[in-house]
């Protein structure tokens, strides 16, 4: 899960012992040097959740794993690692009207003739809410927060749910 490190550092300062999977090595080194006290893991989010054996009070994905991982696999994995009453919160760009489900892009790389294929999962806020409920989450809220004033026009989809 690619984190917004500011939020994670806020947790670390409150002694919540955050763990972060799926972060790049360069980022890991910079984060450890700047903030220390972070346990960082370079693993696929589903593999990490399946193998960690721990329970979490909160799981966050800030423009991260939820956007880029098949929710049919990720949502049950998150639910299984959350403590009862635990919170699952994620953000990503809202879906483009008419473009729902798995979307893919080719990303050209300068050092490799084969493009990188990046998949992402886009759904309306209503569909995300239903998918979460279907996977055993409760107290689901999903909203699109408008972009701040300026030249950016795309808002942020913010979704929150609890494990029952």
N, C-alpha and C positions, 0 to 999 in steps of 0.2 A: 504494500500500500504506500503510495507516495504521500508523505505527510506535508502539512503546512507546519514547518518546524517551530514556528512561533507558538502555536497551540500546544505542541508536544512539550516544548520547554516550559510553558506555563504549568503543565501537569507535573513535570519533573521538579519544579520549584515547590510544588505542594506535596512532595514526597509520594507521588502515585506510581513511581517506578515504571515509566512508559517503555514499551517495547515497540520497535518499528520494523516491519519486514519490507522488503522490496525496494530498498534505497541503494543508489549507486555508490561505489567505493569512494569516489572523490567527495561526494556529499557527506558520506560517513565520517571521513577524516576531518572535514571542515566542521561538522557538527560536534564531534567529540572535542576538538580543540577549543571551539568557542564556548560550548555549554557544559561539556563533561556530564557524567552521570546518566548518559543515555545508553540503553542496550539496543544496538542496531543489528538487524539481520538482513542478509542479502538472499532472500528466498521468495519464491512465488507465494502469494498471499494464501492460497488454498492449502498448499503444502505446509506452510508455516502453521496455519490454524489447526490442521489435522494432526500435526506432529508435536505441538508444543505442550499439550497436556494441562495447560493452565486455564483458569477462568478469568475473564476480564469484566470489569464494571462498565467499561465503555470501549467501543471500537469506532474509530473515525476514518473516513476516507475523504480527503480533500482533493478533488479532481484526480483521483487515484484509482485504486483497485476496482471499486464498484463500477467505474466507467469502462474499464478495460478488461473485465473478467466476466465470463458467462454467469449471469445471476442464478441460473439453475444449479450451478455448482457452488457459487460463493455465498448466497444467502443462507443455505443450510449450514455451511461451515462456520459462518459468523454466529448464527443462532446457537450452535452447539458449544461455542467457546464463551458466550456471554453468560454471566451470572444471572440468576432469576432477577428480574427487574432492571437488568443492565440496559444501557442505551447504545443504540447503533445510529450513527449520524453520518451522512455523506452529502457531498456537494459535487456538482458538475454543471456544465452548460445545459440549458434546457434543450430538449429535442427540437429539431427543425420540423415544422408541420409536415406531416405525410412521410417522414423518414423515421420509422420506428423499428425497434429490434436491433439485431446486429448490423452494424455498418462497418465497412472496411475501407482503408486507404492504403495506397502504395506510397512509401516515402523513399525517395531516391537518396542513395548514400554515395558520397564522393569516393570512398575507398572500396566499394563493393559493387560489381555490376548488377547484382540482384537487389531489387528494392526490398525494403523492410515492409512487411504487411502488418498494419496496426488495425486491430478490431476494437470497436467500442460498442457499448449497448446504450441506446437512447430510447427512452419511453416518456410519455406524458407523466405529469405528477400523479394523475389518477391511476395510471397503470402501475407505477412504482408502488403506490399505496396498496393496491390489490395484490401485487406480487409479494410484498412484505407480509400482509395478512395471511396469505395462502401458505407462507413459510413459517407461521407461528409467531409473528410479531404482533404487538398490540399498540395502542396509543399512537398510531401512525399520523404524522403530519407531513405534508409535502407542499411547498410553496415556491414560487419563482420570485426572487428578490430582484427588483429592477436594478439595472446598472447605475452607478453613480453618475452625476452630471459630468459631462466631458465628452470626449470623442468615442468612448466605448458605448455600444448600443445593446450588447447581449447581457442579459441578467444572469443570475445564478440559481439553479435548482437546488434547494436545500431540503433534505428529507431527514426525518427523525422517527425512530421507532424504539419500542421497548420489547425485551424478551419477557414473555409471561412466565 
